[in-house]
């Protein structure tokens, strides 16, 4: 009930898979460090630490690309 469409649900799952793949590539510890640094830098610049985080944008781009395979 928290997703208004199936597409929105798939996008969320694919977004999180994007994060998992980055963590696998870098190692979870390095990924968390880099993710946190990106959020801190965004906040330092007066931006939203989540929305302006490059890792969030990367995961969203991954989801946008991948969803075309399923919907």
C-alpha positions in Angstrom: 0.0 0.0 0.0 2.9 2.4 0.3 3.6 2.4 -3.4 1.0 4.0 -5.8 2.1 1.9 -8.8 4.0 -1.3 -9.6 6.5 0.9 -11.5 7.3 2.9 -8.3 7.8 -0.3 -6.4 10.2 -1.7 -9.1 12.1 1.6 -9.2 12.7 1.4 -5.4 13.9 -2.2 -5.6 16.2 -1.5 -8.6 17.5 1.6 -6.9 18.5 -0.4 -3.8 20.0 -3.1 -6.1 22.1 -0.3 -7.6 23.4 0.6 -4.1 24.1 -3.1 -3.4 26.1 -3.5 -6.7 28.2 -0.4 -5.8 28.8 -1.8 -2.3 29.9 -5.1 -3.8 32.2 -3.4 -6.3 33.9 -1.2 -3.6 33.3 -3.3 -0.5 30.5 -2.4 1.9 32.9 -0.5 4.2 34.3 1.7 1.4 30.9 2.3 -0.1 29.4 3.5 3.3 32.4 5.8 3.7 32.1 7.3 0.2 28.3 7.6 0.5 28.6 9.3 3.9 31.3 11.7 2.5 29.1 12.6 -0.5 26.2 13.4 1.8 28.4 15.4 4.2 29.8 17.5 1.3 26.3 18.1 -0.1 25.2 19.3 3.4 28.3 21.5 3.7 27.3 23.2 0.4 23.8 23.8 1.9 22.2 21.0 -0.2 20.1 18.1 0.9 22.5 15.3 1.9 20.3 12.7 0.4 19.0 14.3 -2.8 22.3 15.9 -3.7 24.3 12.7 -2.9 26.0 11.5 -6.1 25.5 7.9 -5.0 21.8 8.4 -4.8 21.8 9.9 -8.3 23.9 7.0 -9.6 21.4 4.4 -8.1 18.5 6.3 -9.5 20.1 6.4 -13.0 20.7 2.6 -12.7 17.0 2.0 -11.8 15.8 4.2 -14.7 18.0 2.2 -17.1 17.1 -1.2 -15.7 13.3 -0.7 -15.4 13.1 -0.6 -19.2 13.8 -4.3 -19.2 10.8 -5.0 -17.0 8.1 -2.5 -17.8 
